[in-house]
Amino acid sequence: MQNILKNKGFRIILIIFGCVMGLWGAAQFYDSLGIGREVDTKQISIEKLQDSAKKSVEILALYENKSLGFRLQYPKNWETGEQDSLPFFKMPEGGVNVVYSSDILTEDATVNELIPELKNNLSASYQARKIPFTIVKEGATLMGSAPAYEWKIESVREGKQAFSTQIWSIKNKKVHILTFSTIANDLHEMFYPTFMKIVQTFEPL
């Protein structure tokens, strides 16, 4: 299958923990989002994090971006903003983030047709940065009501493990991508239901 991503994939797999391909300086971008900043468990107890995770699913606020063509709901107590025109949503304590990105296709494609190209781009991106990674989970899912695909990535950056789950779908030759990143697997598991709630509320405009 020929490459049909308008930007040859170097925009489609951008939001990976610790390395952003082609557009930003990774450290500056992720420092600004709080990714890579350890959650101080001496000040924030596990019980408090669990309570935050529970509340983040129950109390949601609406976010709409007409210029990028989507809306979704996110935890009301989370912070939101934009970095290089990409919307982000993050837990105030740091260490848990969701970022939206997108790319344009040069021709129509289904989710299944696009998987091999995106996997190749993912692998090339990590190899270019010499960052070890493993796809530990993948499969079909839904993004809102649309068919989508999901993979969970475990990587090692500067000797530290990092975890990202990326879900993407296609609408009118546009690939919509939501990436959920954490600095620890226990946080990833704890806030995964929150991420999936955001994904379930996603709606292209």
Backbone hydrogen bonds in HBPLUS format (Angstrom, degrees):
<---DONOR---> <-ACCEPTOR-->    atom                        ^
c    i                          cat <-CA-CA->   ^        H-A-AA   ^      H-
h    n   atom  resd res      DA  || num        DHA   H-A  angle D-A-AA Bond
n    s   type  num  typ     dist DA aas  dist angle  dist       angle   num
A0106-THR N   A0004-ILE O   2.75 MM 102  5.20 162.0  1.79 154.4 160.2     1
A0008-LYS N   A0005-LEU O   3.05 MM   3  5.05 161.4  2.09 116.3 113.9     2
A0006-LYS N   A0104-ILE O   2.92 MM  98  5.60 156.3  1.97 162.6 166.6     3
A0010-PHE N   A0007-ASN O   3.19 MM   3  6.05 156.9  2.25 133.4 130.9     4
A0016-ILE N   A0014-LEU O   2.96 MM   2  5.90 125.3  2.26 112.4  96.4     5
A0019-CYS N   A0016-ILE O   3.09 MM   3  5.73 169.2  2.10 135.9 139.3     6
A0029-PHE N   A0025-GLY O   3.08 MM   4  6.24 169.2  2.09 161.9 165.3     7
A0030-TYR N   A0026-ALA O   2.94 MM   4  6.07 179.6  1.94 165.2 165.3     8
A0031-ASP N   A0027-ALA O   2.85 MM   4  5.79 153.4  1.92 146.2 154.5     9
A0032-SER N   A0028-GLN O   3.11 MM   4  6.13 153.5  2.18 140.1 146.7    10
A0033-LEU N   A0029-PHE O   3.25 MM   4  6.57 131.3  2.50 135.2 147.8    11
A0033-LEU N   A0030-TYR O   3.15 MM   3  4.97 130.6  2.40  90.5 103.8    12
A0034-GLY N   A0030-TYR O   2.95 MM   4  6.04 120.1  2.32 138.2 153.1    13
A0035-ILE N   A0030-TYR O   2.96 MM   5  5.03 123.4  2.29 150.6 151.4    14
A0034-GLY N   A0031-ASP O   3.18 MM   3  5.06 143.8  2.32  94.4 105.0    15
A0037-ARG N   A0034-GLY O   3.19 MM   3  5.40 158.0  2.24 121.3 123.4    16
A0095-GLY N   A0034-GLY O   3.36 MM  61  5.81 149.7  2.46 113.4 122.0    17
A0043-GLN N   A0040-ASP O   3.06 MM   3  5.61 139.6  2.22 110.4 120.0    18
A0044-ILE N   A0040-ASP O   2.82 MM   4  5.98 153.1  1.89 150.0 158.9    19
A0048-LYS N   A0045-SER O   3.09 MM   3  5.15 119.2  2.48  95.1 109.5    20
A0049-LEU N   A0045-SER O   3.03 MM   4  6.40 157.2  2.08 150.5 156.7    21
A0050-GLN N   A0046-ILE O   2.84 MM   4  6.07 160.0  1.88 153.5 159.0    22
A0051-ASP N   A0047-GLU O   2.91 MM   4  6.10 153.3  1.98 142.7 150.2    23
A0052-SER N   A0048-LYS O   2.84 MM   4  6.07 151.7  1.92 144.1 152.4    24
A0053-ALA N   A0049-LEU O   2.83 MM   4  6.10 153.5  1.90 148.5 155.7    25
A0054-LYS N   A0050-GLN O   2.98 MM   4  6.22 154.6  2.05 145.2 151.7    26
A0055-LYS N   A0051-ASP O   2.96 MM   4  6.18 166.4  1.98 151.7 155.0    27
A0056-SER N   A0052-SER O   2.89 MM   4  5.96 145.2  2.01 143.1 152.9    28
A0057-VAL N   A0054-LYS O   3.29 MM   3  5.62 146.8  2.41 104.1 112.6    29
A0058-GLU N   A0055-LYS O   3.10 MM   3  5.05 120.9  2.46  93.5 108.5    30
A0059-ILE N   A0055-LYS O   3.00 MM   4  6.00 164.2  2.03 163.0 162.9    31
A0076-LYS N   A0059-ILE O   2.99 MM  17  5.87 169.0  2.00 138.3 140.5    32
A0061-ALA N   A0074-TYR O   2.74 MM  13  5.45 159.8  1.78 159.0 164.4    33
A0074-TYR N   A0061-ALA O   2.91 MM  13  5.45 153.7  1.98 150.9 158.0    34
A0063-TYR N   A0072-LEU O   2.78 MM   9  5.41 164.1  1.80 178.0 173.6    35
A0072-LEU N   A0063-TYR O   2.88 MM   9  5.41 156.6  1.93 155.0 161.9    36
A0065-ASN N   A0070-PHE O   2.89 MM   5  5.60 176.4  1.89 177.1 176.5    37
A0069-GLY N   A0065-ASN O   2.82 MM   4  5.89 123.5  2.14 137.4 154.4    38
A0070-PHE N   A0065-ASN O   3.17 MM   5  5.60 161.2  2.21 140.0 145.3    39
A0205-LEU N   A0069-GLY O   2.99 MM 136  4.80 165.1  2.01 109.0 110.6    40
A0071-ARG N   A0203-GLU O   2.88 MM 132  5.30 143.4  2.02 142.5 154.4    41
A0203-GLU N   A0071-ARG O   2.83 MM 132  5.30 147.8  1.94 163.6 163.3    42
A0078-TRP N   A0075-PRO O   3.01 MM   3  5.41 163.2  2.04 114.8 119.9    43
A0079-GLU N   A0090-LYS O   2.86 MM  11  5.29 155.1  1.92 165.8 160.9    44
A0090-LYS N   A0079-GLU O   2.83 MM  11  5.29 161.6  1.86 151.5 157.6    45
A0081-GLY N   A0088-PHE O   3.17 MM   7  5.58 149.5  2.27 145.0 148.7    46
A0088-PHE N   A0081-GLY O   2.89 MM   7  5.58 154.8  1.96 147.4 149.3    47
A0083-GLN N   A0086-LEU O   2.99 MM   3  5.23 156.0  2.05 136.6 140.2    48
A0086-LEU N   A0083-GLN O   3.00 MM   3  5.23 161.2  2.04 110.5 116.5    49
A0100-TYR N   A0087-PRO O   3.04 MM  13  5.61 168.6  2.06 159.7 162.1    50
A0089-PHE N   A0098-VAL O   2.78 MM   9  5.12 150.0  1.87 156.2 163.5    51
A0098-VAL N   A0089-PHE O   2.75 MM   9  5.12 153.6  1.81 155.7 163.6    52
A0091-MET N   A0096-VAL O   3.02 MM   5  5.52 162.8  2.05 153.3 158.3    53
A0094-GLY N   A0091-MET O   2.87 MM   3  5.41 157.4  1.92 120.3 127.9    54
A0097-ASN N   A0181-SER O   3.06 MM  84  5.40 155.5  2.12 155.5 161.4    55
A0181-SER N   A0097-ASN O   2.93 MM  84  5.40 158.2  1.98 149.9 157.2    56
A0099-VAL N   A0179-THR O   2.91 MM  80  5.29 152.0  1.98 142.5 151.4    57
A0179-THR N   A0099-VAL O   2.96 MM  80  5.29 161.5  1.99 150.4 156.6    58
A0101-SER N   A0177-ILE O   3.00 MM  76  5.19 156.3  2.05 143.7 148.6    59
A0177-ILE N   A0101-SER O   2.92 MM  76  5.19 153.9  1.99 165.6 157.0    60
A0103-ASP N   A0175-VAL O   3.11 MM  72  5.21 141.7  2.27 133.7 143.2    61
A0175-VAL N   A0103-ASP O   2.78 MM  72  5.21 168.1  1.79 160.1 163.6    62
A0105-LEU N   A0173-LYS O   2.75 MM  68  4.99 174.5  1.76 152.2 152.4    63
A0114-LEU N   A0110-THR O   3.19 MM   4  6.42 139.3  2.37 144.0 154.1    64
A0114-LEU N   A0111-VAL O   3.08 MM   3  5.30 132.1  2.32 101.1 113.9    65
A0118-LEU N   A0114-LEU O   3.06 MM   4  6.28 165.6  2.09 162.5 167.1    66
A0119-LYS N   A0115-ILE O   2.91 MM   4  6.10 157.0  1.96 158.3 165.0    67
A0120-ASN N   A0116-PRO O   3.00 MM   4  6.21 156.5  2.06 146.6 152.6    68
A0121-ASN N   A0117-GLU O   3.00 MM   4  6.27 157.2  2.06 147.4 153.6    69
A0122-LEU N   A0118-LEU O   2.85 MM   4  6.03 155.0  1.91 146.3 153.6    70
A0123-SER N   A0119-LYS O   2.95 MM   4  6.15 167.4  1.97 152.2 154.7    71
A0124-ALA N   A0120-ASN O   2.94 MM   4  6.12 164.0  1.97 148.8 153.6    72
A0125-SER N   A0121-ASN O   2.89 MM   4  6.00 152.8  1.96 146.4 153.5    73
A0126-TYR N   A0122-LEU O   3.16 MM   4  6.44 165.6  2.18 154.3 156.4    74
A0127-GLN N   A0123-SER O   2.93 MM   4  6.08 165.6  1.95 154.0 158.8    75
A0128-ALA N   A0124-ALA O   2.91 MM   4  5.95 151.9  1.99 142.3 149.6    76
A0129-ARG N   A0125-SER O   3.33 MM   4  6.58 140.3  2.50 137.2 146.4    77
A0129-ARG N   A0126-TYR O   3.09 MM   3  5.20 128.3  2.37  97.6 111.0    78
A0130-LYS N   A0126-TYR O   2.90 MM   4  6.00 105.5  2.46 135.5 154.8    79
A0131-ILE N   A0126-TYR O   3.01 MM   5  5.23 172.3  2.02 144.3 146.4    80
A0130-LYS N   A0127-GLN O   3.00 MM   3  4.70 150.9  2.09  95.5 104.6    81
A0156-VAL N   A0132-PRO O   3.18 MM  24  5.78 143.9  2.32 154.8 156.2    82
A0134-THR N   A0154-GLU O   2.80 MM  20  5.29 144.1  1.93 150.0 161.5    83
A0154-GLU N   A0134-THR O   2.89 MM  20  5.29 168.6  1.90 158.1 161.1    84
A0136-VAL N   A0152-LYS O   2.89 MM  16  5.70 141.2  2.05 149.9 160.7    85
A0152-LYS N   A0137-LYS O   2.75 MM  15  5.04 156.8  1.80 143.7 148.7    86
A0139-GLY N   A0150-GLU O   2.98 MM  11  5.52 144.5  2.11 151.3 155.4    87
A0150-GLU N   A0139-GLY O   2.97 MM  11  5.52 155.7  2.03 153.7 161.6    88
A0141-THR N   A0148-ALA O   3.01 MM   7  5.11 164.9  2.03 128.1 127.6    89
A0148-ALA N   A0141-THR O   2.93 MM   7  5.11 147.5  2.03 145.1 136.4    90
A0143-MET N   A0146-ALA O   2.89 MM   3  5.28 160.5  1.93 151.1 157.8    91
A0146-ALA N   A0143-MET O   3.19 MM   3  5.28 159.5  2.23 123.3 121.4    92
A0144-GLY N   A0199-VAL O   2.92 MM  55  6.09 119.7  2.29 125.4 142.7    93
A0149-TYR N   A0168-TRP O   3.04 MM  19  5.69 151.2  2.13 151.8 160.4    94
A0168-TRP N   A0149-TYR O   3.09 MM  19  5.69 153.0  2.17 151.6 159.6    95
A0151-TRP N   A0166-GLN O   3.06 MM  15  5.59 150.6  2.15 148.2 157.4    96
A0166-GLN N   A0151-TRP O   2.93 MM  15  5.59 163.2  1.96 159.9 161.9    97
A0153-ILE N   A0164-SER O   2.65 MM  11  5.17 168.6  1.67 164.3 168.4    98
A0164-SER N   A0153-ILE O   2.98 MM  11  5.17 158.2  2.03 147.2 153.4    99
A0155-SER N   A0162-ALA O   3.02 MM   7  5.27 164.4  2.04 147.4 151.3   100
A0162-ALA N   A0155-SER O   2.88 MM   7  5.27 144.4  2.01 146.2 146.9   101
A0157-ARG N   A0160-LYS O   2.84 MM   3  5.28 160.2  1.88 154.2 152.2   102
A0160-LYS N   A0157-ARG O   2.98 MM   3  5.28 164.1  2.00 113.1 118.2   103
A0163-PHE N   A0182-THR O   3.36 MM  19  5.56 174.4  2.36 155.0 153.5   104
A0182-THR N   A0163-PHE O   2.97 MM  19  5.56 159.1  2.02 159.6 164.5   105
A0165-THR N   A0180-PHE O   2.78 MM  15  5.12 154.7  1.85 147.0 155.7   106
A0180-PHE N   A0165-THR O   2.80 MM  15  5.12 172.4  1.81 156.5 158.8   107
A0167-ILE N   A0178-LEU O   2.96 MM  11  5.43 166.5  1.97 159.8 163.6   108
A0178-LEU N   A0167-ILE O   2.89 MM  11  5.43 167.6  1.91 163.5 167.6   109
A0169-SER N   A0176-HIS O   3.00 MM   7  5.43 149.3  2.09 146.7 156.5   110
A0176-HIS N   A0169-SER O   2.83 MM   7  5.43 156.1  1.89 155.1 162.4   111
A0171-LYS N   A0174-LYS O   2.86 MM   3  5.23 157.5  1.91 146.8 154.0   112
A0174-LYS N   A0171-LYS O   3.05 MM   3  5.23 141.2  2.20 104.6 116.3   113
A0188-HIS N   A0184-ALA O   3.02 MM   4  6.32 150.2  2.11 143.4 152.7   114
A0189-GLU N   A0185-ASN O   2.87 MM   4  6.16 160.5  1.91 154.2 157.4   115
A0190-MET N   A0186-ASP O   2.94 MM   4  6.02 153.3  2.01 139.4 147.8   116
A0191-PHE N   A0187-LEU O   2.92 MM   4  6.00 159.0  1.96 152.2 155.4   117
A0192-TYR N   A0188-HIS O   2.91 MM   4  5.69 111.8  2.39 137.2 151.1   118
A0194-THR N   A0191-PHE O   3.08 MM   3  5.11 120.9  2.44  96.6 111.6   119
A0195-PHE N   A0191-PHE O   3.05 MM   4  6.45 158.1  2.10 153.0 158.5   120
A0196-MET N   A0192-TYR O   2.90 MM   4  6.20 161.8  1.93 157.9 163.0   121
A0197-LYS N   A0193-PRO O   2.95 MM   4  6.12 141.8  2.09 138.9 148.9   122
A0198-ILE N   A0194-THR O   3.07 MM   4  6.44 154.4  2.14 149.1 155.4   123
A0199-VAL N   A0195-PHE O   2.90 MM   4  6.24 159.6  1.94 151.3 157.4   124
A0200-GLN N   A0196-MET O   2.83 MM   4  5.98 154.9  1.89 143.9 150.5   125
A0201-THR N   A0197-LYS O   3.19 MM   4  6.41 135.2  2.40 139.3 149.7   126
A0201-THR N   A0198-ILE O   3.15 MM   3  5.31 134.6  2.37  98.9 111.1   127
A0202-PHE N   A0199-VAL O   3.14 MM   3  5.23 158.5  2.19 105.3 112.0   128
